[in-house]
Amino acid sequence: MKRIIKIFVPIIAILVLSFFLFEPIITHNFGKEKLKDFSHLQLNTNHSEQIKKQADSLLLSEFSKLKTPALSASIGINNTTIWSNTIGYADVDNQILADSLTKFRIGSTSKALTSIGLGVLIQSKKLNTHSLVKDFVPFASNKLSELTLQQVASHTSGIRNYGNCLCFPIWEYYGNHEYNSIEESMAVFNDDELLFEPSTNFSYSSYNYTLLSAMMETASEKKFLPFMQENVFKPLQMTQTKADRKNQNMDNIAKFYEVENGKIKESYEVNNSVKWAGGGFLSTPNDLVKLGNAVLDYRLLDSLTTTKLFDPVKLNSGQVNSDNYGMGWRNDMRTNIHKDGRDVNIIHHGGVAMGSTAMLILLPEYNLTVAVTMNRNASTQETKNLFFSLPHKLASLFVNSNK
């Protein structure tokens, strides 16, 4: 008997340890149900004006293709929200419908919000593009201390992205640890080697924005989340934009889902406190459009500061980085907006979060903003292409309506 115990106890211990280390993969295929038919669902609002009816029809059509529980969108022109609509379930099991107040995880679109907070500090001369990490983050390692603000905000710093860790589960992206300070969250990557010499390459990493938020805290003399609330969200009346806290008690938050191969389940529970600035906000399309409207109207930031945020950052080679990334925004020319196929400048940032996807685009030439969110993962390239093309299709409708 003792021999059997000696054999089985280590085996059981290994199995238990393996479960916690690899929990996201082990549980991935458990609890999935057949995806329900959402075709009977109707839009929250039926508009009467022709161009808005076309936007309604487009949203309804894309909702059917995306197989998402809920899809929400909003459009702003000339500092006014001129159209918004929502369709689907915020909570599938309880058949709670989503509406314009339903909050979605916006993932890396959070970087665009953080960028505006950064702009406030640049405009007030508390930070500048050449500010050094060492002057604002005393606990930064020697590897990080000589980085400039621009390198950090533009992903040209060489800081790595999510990896594996000695934690439960083993992947940082699925982390459930509650970080009580930015210093604590920076410990995840603070001592790691840089991927390349700063300003010689581009490598996208949300940890850049964890470090950036530490610089912002020192410069503003405020904790990051209260700073964003007081200096960005409150002035712009973004009342539905909050930090995605674990076990939060807030109204109107969507449930988040994995949808794959005709199956659906609630997404794996994560804690986003390691990356508030880079991927930790909840918001609505209406709130995101408020931000876009204000940026294009120079209500919070002047044109010089806005240009600093938008302009793609150049590498030491003199070439623009591979993503046309500024400081919190990508900056591209697209030919799929105007009916004559000419180039249209689009400033944008997307976000893929656990069980949720978001996109915010700004068209400065037309003073137009579009935001779209859904509460499902973008698990395939087809889903990503469908979702991320929707804001462009909506923008095209209004650009070509001459209104």
C-alpha positions as CSV (number, residue, x, y, z in Angstrom):
1,M,0.0,0.0,0.0
2,K,2.8,2.4,0.9
3,R,4.4,1.6,-2.4
4,I,1.2,2.5,-4.3
5,I,0.9,5.7,-2.4
6,K,4.5,6.6,-3.2
7,I,3.8,6.1,-6.9
8,F,0.4,7.8,-7.1
9,V,1.0,10.8,-4.9
10,P,3.7,12.3,-7.2
11,I,1.5,11.5,-10.3
12,I,-1.5,13.3,-8.8
13,A,0.7,16.2,-7.8
14,I,2.1,16.5,-11.3
15,L,-1.4,16.3,-12.8
16,V,-2.7,19.0,-10.4
17,L,0.3,21.2,-11.2
18,S,-0.1,20.7,-14.9
19,F,-3.8,21.7,-14.7
20,F,-3.0,25.0,-13.1
21,L,0.0,25.7,-15.4
22,F,-1.9,24.9,-18.6
23,E,-5.4,25.7,-17.4
24,P,-6.4,27.9,-20.5
25,I,-5.6,25.0,-22.9
26,I,-7.0,22.3,-20.7
27,T,-10.3,24.1,-20.2
28,H,-10.5,25.5,-23.8
29,N,-12.6,22.7,-25.2
30,F,-14.7,22.1,-22.1
31,G,-18.1,23.8,-21.6
32,K,-18.6,24.8,-25.2
33,E,-22.1,24.9,-26.5
34,K,-23.6,25.1,-29.9
35,L,-23.7,28.7,-31.1
36,K,-27.3,29.9,-30.9
37,D,-29.1,31.4,-33.9
38,F,-29.1,35.2,-33.4
39,S,-30.8,35.9,-36.8
40,H,-34.1,36.9,-35.1
41,L,-32.5,39.8,-33.2
42,Q,-33.3,43.3,-34.2
43,L,-31.3,46.5,-34.1
44,N,-31.9,48.7,-31.0
45,T,-32.8,51.7,-33.2
46,N,-34.4,51.9,-36.7
47,H,-33.4,55.2,-38.2
48,S,-35.5,57.0,-40.9
49,E,-32.9,59.1,-42.6
50,Q,-31.6,57.3,-45.7
51,I,-27.9,57.4,-45.0
52,K,-28.5,56.2,-41.4
53,K,-30.8,53.4,-42.7
54,Q,-27.9,52.3,-44.9
55,A,-25.6,52.2,-41.8
56,D,-28.3,50.2,-39.9
57,S,-28.5,47.7,-42.8
58,L,-24.7,47.4,-42.9
59,L,-24.5,46.7,-39.2
60,L,-27.2,44.1,-39.4
61,S,-25.5,42.4,-42.3
62,E,-22.1,42.3,-40.6
63,F,-23.7,41.1,-37.3
64,S,-24.9,38.0,-39.2
65,K,-21.5,37.3,-40.7
66,L,-19.5,37.8,-37.6
67,K,-21.5,35.3,-35.5
68,T,-21.0,37.5,-32.4
69,P,-23.3,37.7,-29.5
70,A,-23.4,41.6,-29.8
71,L,-22.1,44.2,-32.1
72,S,-22.1,48.0,-31.4
73,A,-21.0,51.0,-33.5
74,S,-21.0,54.7,-33.5
75,I,-20.1,57.6,-35.9
76,G,-19.2,61.2,-35.2
77,I,-18.8,64.1,-37.6
78,N,-17.9,67.6,-36.8
79,N,-17.8,67.0,-33.1
80,T,-21.3,65.4,-33.0
81,T,-22.3,61.8,-32.7
82,I,-24.6,61.5,-35.7
83,W,-25.4,57.8,-35.7
84,S,-25.1,54.8,-33.4
85,N,-26.7,51.4,-33.1
86,T,-26.3,48.1,-31.3
87,I,-27.6,44.6,-31.9
88,G,-27.4,41.3,-29.9
89,Y,-26.9,39.9,-26.5
90,A,-24.6,41.4,-23.8
91,D,-25.4,38.2,-21.9
92,V,-26.4,35.1,-24.0
93,D,-27.5,32.8,-21.2
94,N,-29.7,35.4,-19.5
95,Q,-30.8,36.9,-22.9
96,I,-29.9,40.4,-21.8
97,L,-29.7,42.6,-24.8
98,A,-26.8,45.0,-25.4
99,D,-27.5,48.7,-25.8
100,S,-25.5,51.9,-26.3
101,L,-24.4,51.9,-22.6
102,T,-23.0,48.3,-22.7
103,K,-19.3,48.3,-21.9
104,F,-16.9,46.2,-23.9
105,R,-13.3,45.3,-23.4
106,I,-11.4,47.5,-25.9
107,G,-8.0,45.7,-25.6
108,S,-5.1,47.6,-27.2
109,T,-7.4,50.5,-28.3
110,S,-6.7,51.5,-24.7
111,K,-3.3,52.7,-26.0
112,A,-5.1,55.4,-28.0
113,L,-6.9,56.6,-24.8
114,T,-3.6,56.6,-22.9
115,S,-2.0,58.5,-25.8
116,I,-4.4,61.4,-25.2
117,G,-3.5,61.5,-21.5
118,L,0.1,61.5,-22.6
119,G,-0.7,64.5,-24.8
120,V,-2.1,66.4,-21.9
121,L,1.3,66.0,-20.1
122,I,3.3,66.9,-23.2
123,Q,1.2,70.0,-23.8
124,S,1.7,71.1,-20.2
125,K,5.4,70.5,-20.6
126,K,5.6,67.9,-17.9
127,L,6.9,65.4,-20.4
128,N,8.4,65.6,-23.9
129,T,9.4,63.1,-26.6
130,H,13.0,63.0,-25.3
131,S,12.1,62.5,-21.6
132,L,14.2,59.6,-20.2
133,V,12.7,56.8,-18.3
134,K,15.4,57.2,-15.6
135,D,14.2,60.7,-14.8
136,F,10.7,59.5,-14.0
137,V,10.9,55.8,-13.0
138,P,13.5,55.3,-10.3
139,F,12.7,51.6,-10.1
140,A,13.3,51.0,-13.8
141,S,16.2,48.6,-14.5
142,N,19.4,49.8,-16.2
143,K,18.2,48.1,-19.3
144,L,15.1,50.4,-19.4
145,S,16.5,53.6,-17.8
146,E,18.0,55.2,-20.9
147,L,14.9,54.7,-23.1
148,T,13.1,57.8,-24.2
149,L,9.4,58.4,-23.9
150,Q,9.0,58.4,-27.7
151,Q,10.8,55.0,-28.0
152,V,8.5,53.6,-25.3
153,A,5.3,55.1,-26.7
154,S,6.1,54.0,-30.3
155,H,7.1,50.4,-29.6
156,T,10.7,51.1,-30.9
157,S,12.2,50.5,-27.4
158,G,12.9,46.8,-27.8
159,I,10.8,45.8,-24.8
160,R,9.4,42.3,-25.2
161,N,5.7,41.4,-25.4
162,Y,3.8,38.7,-23.5
163,G,5.7,35.5,-22.8
164,N,5.8,32.5,-20.5
165,C,6.3,32.8,-16.8
166,L,6.7,30.9,-13.5
167,C,3.1,31.6,-12.7
168,F,-0.4,30.1,-12.9
169,P,-1.2,29.8,-15.7
170,I,2.2,29.7,-17.5
171,W,1.3,32.3,-20.1
172,E,1.4,36.0,-19.1
173,Y,-1.5,36.8,-21.5
174,Y,-3.8,34.7,-19.4
175,G,-2.6,36.1,-16.1
176,N,-4.9,36.3,-13.1
177,H,-2.6,38.1,-10.6
178,E,-3.8,41.4,-9.1
179,Y,-1.0,44.0,-9.4
180,N,-1.4,46.8,-6.9
181,S,1.1,49.2,-8.4
182,I,2.9,49.9,-11.7
183,E,6.2,49.1,-10.0
184,E,4.8,45.6,-9.2
185,S,3.5,45.1,-12.7
186,M,6.8,46.2,-14.2
187,A,8.6,43.5,-12.4
188,V,7.2,41.1,-15.0
189,F,9.6,42.5,-17.6
190,N,11.8,45.0,-15.8
191,D,15.0,42.9,-15.9
192,D,14.6,41.2,-19.3
193,E,16.9,41.9,-22.2
194,L,15.7,44.3,-24.9
195,L,15.0,42.6,-28.2
196,F,17.1,45.1,-30.2
197,E,18.9,48.4,-29.8
198,P,16.3,51.1,-29.2
199,S,15.1,53.0,-32.4
200,T,16.6,50.3,-34.7
201,N,13.4,48.3,-35.1
202,F,9.7,48.0,-34.2
203,S,8.2,45.4,-31.9
204,Y,4.7,45.8,-30.6
205,S,4.3,45.3,-26.8
206,S,1.7,46.3,-24.3
207,Y,4.4,46.4,-21.7
208,N,5.7,49.6,-23.3
209,Y,2.5,51.2,-22.1
210,T,2.9,49.8,-18.6
211,L,6.3,51.6,-18.5
212,L,4.8,54.7,-20.1
213,S,2.1,54.9,-17.4
214,A,4.8,54.8,-14.8
215,M,6.4,57.9,-16.4
216,M,2.9,59.5,-16.6
217,E,2.3,58.9,-12.8
218,T,5.5,60.7,-11.8
219,A,5.0,63.6,-14.3
220,S,1.4,64.2,-13.2
221,E,1.9,63.4,-9.5
222,K,-1.2,61.2,-9.7
223,K,-1.9,57.5,-10.0
224,F,-2.5,56.5,-13.6
225,L,-6.2,55.6,-13.4
226,P,-7.3,58.7,-11.5
227,F,-5.2,60.9,-13.8
228,M,-7.0,59.4,-16.9
229,Q,-10.4,59.9,-15.2
230,E,-9.7,63.5,-14.3
231,N,-7.9,64.7,-17.4
232,V,-9.4,62.7,-20.2
233,F,-12.6,60.8,-19.4
234,K,-14.3,63.4,-17.2
235,P,-13.6,66.5,-19.5
236,L,-14.9,64.5,-22.5
237,Q,-17.9,63.1,-20.6
238,M,-16.8,59.5,-21.3
239,T,-19.0,58.2,-18.5
240,Q,-18.9,54.6,-19.6
241,T,-15.1,54.2,-19.8
242,K,-13.6,52.4,-16.8
243,A,-10.7,50.1,-15.9
244,D,-11.5,46.5,-16.5
245,R,-11.2,45.3,-12.9
246,K,-11.6,41.7,-11.8
247,N,-14.7,41.0,-9.7
248,Q,-15.9,44.5,-10.5
249,N,-19.4,45.6,-9.5
250,M,-20.5,47.8,-12.4
251,D,-23.6,48.0,-14.5
252,N,-23.9,47.4,-18.2
253,I,-20.8,45.3,-18.8
254,A,-21.0,42.7,-21.5
255,K,-20.1,39.1,-20.9
256,F,-17.2,38.0,-23.2
257,Y,-17.1,35.0,-25.4
258,E,-15.0,32.6,-27.4
259,V,-16.7,31.7,-30.6
260,E,-15.1,29.0,-32.8
261,N,-16.3,26.4,-35.3
262,G,-19.9,27.0,-34.4
263,K,-19.4,26.7,-30.7
264,I,-19.5,29.3,-27.9
265,K,-18.4,29.6,-24.3
266,E,-17.5,32.4,-21.9
267,S,-13.9,33.5,-22.3
268,Y,-11.2,32.5,-19.8
269,E,-11.2,34.9,-16.8
270,V,-8.2,37.2,-16.8
271,N,-6.8,40.1,-14.7
272,N,-5.8,43.2,-16.7
273,S,-4.1,45.1,-13.9
274,V,-0.7,44.5,-15.4
275,K,-1.6,46.6,-18.5
276,W,-4.2,49.2,-17.7
277,A,-2.6,51.7,-20.1
278,G,-2.0,49.2,-22.9
279,G,-5.0,47.0,-22.8
280,G,-7.1,47.4,-19.7
281,F,-10.0,49.7,-20.4
282,L,-13.7,49.0,-20.9
283,S,-15.7,51.4,-23.1
284,T,-18.5,51.9,-25.5
285,P,-18.5,53.1,-29.2
286,N,-20.2,56.3,-28.1
287,D,-17.5,57.1,-25.6
288,L,-14.8,56.3,-28.1
289,V,-16.4,58.6,-30.6
290,K,-16.5,61.3,-28.0
291,L,-12.7,60.9,-27.7
292,G,-12.2,60.9,-31.5
293,N,-14.4,63.9,-32.0
294,A,-12.5,65.9,-29.3
295,V,-9.1,64.9,-30.8
296,L,-10.1,66.0,-34.3
297,D,-11.7,69.2,-32.9
298,Y,-8.6,70.0,-30.9
299,R,-10.7,70.4,-27.8
300,L,-8.3,68.8,-25.4
301,L,-5.0,69.0,-27.3
302,D,-3.8,71.6,-29.7
303,S,-2.8,70.7,-33.3
304,L,1.0,70.7,-32.5
305,T,0.6,68.1,-29.7
306,T,-1.9,66.0,-31.7
307,T,0.6,65.9,-34.6
308,K,3.3,64.7,-32.3
309,L,1.0,61.8,-31.3
310,F,-0.1,61.0,-34.8
311,D,3.1,61.2,-36.8
312,P,4.7,57.8,-37.5
313,V,8.0,57.6,-35.6
314,K,11.2,57.2,-37.6
315,L,14.0,54.7,-36.8
316,N,17.6,55.6,-36.6
317,S,17.8,54.5,-40.3
318,G,15.6,57.4,-41.2
319,Q,12.8,55.0,-42.3
320,V,9.4,55.1,-40.7
321,N,8.7,52.1,-38.5
322,S,7.0,49.1,-40.1
323,D,3.6,49.7,-38.5
324,N,3.4,53.5,-39.3
325,Y,3.0,53.8,-35.6
326,G,3.1,57.2,-33.8
327,M,2.6,57.4,-30.1
328,G,-0.5,55.4,-29.4
329,W,-1.9,55.6,-33.0
330,R,-1.3,54.0,-36.4
331,N,-1.3,56.4,-39.3
332,D,-2.1,55.0,-42.7
333,M,-3.4,56.0,-46.2
334,R,-6.3,53.9,-47.5
335,T,-8.0,53.7,-50.9
336,N,-11.1,51.9,-49.7
337,I,-12.9,54.9,-48.3
338,H,-13.6,57.4,-51.1
339,K,-15.6,56.2,-54.1
340,D,-12.9,57.5,-56.5
341,G,-10.3,55.3,-54.8
342,R,-8.0,58.1,-53.8
343,D,-5.9,58.0,-50.7
344,V,-7.6,59.0,-47.5
345,N,-5.6,59.4,-44.3
346,I,-6.8,57.2,-41.4
347,I,-5.6,57.4,-37.8
348,H,-6.6,54.3,-35.9
349,H,-6.0,51.7,-33.2
350,G,-7.6,48.3,-32.9
351,G,-7.8,46.0,-29.9
352,V,-8.2,42.3,-29.4
353,A,-9.0,41.4,-25.8
354,M,-10.0,38.2,-24.1
355,G,-13.5,37.6,-25.6
356,S,-13.9,41.1,-27.1
357,T,-12.7,43.2,-30.0
358,A,-12.7,46.9,-30.7
359,M,-11.6,49.4,-33.4
360,L,-11.4,53.2,-33.4
361,I,-10.7,55.1,-36.6
362,L,-10.3,58.9,-37.2
363,L,-10.5,60.6,-40.7
364,P,-9.1,64.1,-40.1
365,E,-9.9,65.2,-43.7
366,Y,-13.6,64.7,-43.0
367,N,-13.6,65.4,-39.2
368,L,-15.1,61.9,-38.9
369,T,-14.7,59.2,-36.2
370,V,-16.0,55.6,-36.2
371,A,-15.9,53.1,-33.3
372,V,-17.0,49.5,-33.4
373,T,-17.0,46.8,-30.6
374,M,-18.1,43.2,-30.3
375,N,-18.1,40.7,-27.4
376,R,-16.3,37.8,-29.1
377,N,-12.8,36.9,-29.8
378,A,-11.3,37.5,-33.3
379,S,-10.2,33.8,-33.5
380,T,-9.6,33.6,-37.2
381,Q,-8.2,35.8,-39.9
382,E,-11.6,35.8,-41.6
383,T,-13.2,37.2,-38.4
384,K,-10.5,39.8,-38.0
385,N,-10.9,40.9,-41.6
386,L,-14.6,41.2,-41.4
387,F,-14.6,43.1,-38.1
388,F,-11.7,45.5,-38.8
389,S,-13.2,46.3,-42.3
390,L,-16.5,47.4,-40.8
391,P,-15.4,50.8,-39.5
392,H,-14.0,51.6,-43.0
393,K,-17.3,50.5,-44.6
394,L,-19.3,52.7,-42.2
395,A,-16.9,55.7,-42.8
396,S,-17.2,55.2,-46.6
397,L,-21.0,55.5,-46.4
398,F,-20.9,58.9,-44.8
399,V,-17.9,60.2,-46.7
400,N,-19.5,59.4,-50.0
401,S,-23.0,60.7,-49.0
402,N,-21.5,64.3,-49.2
403,K,-23.2,65.1,-45.8
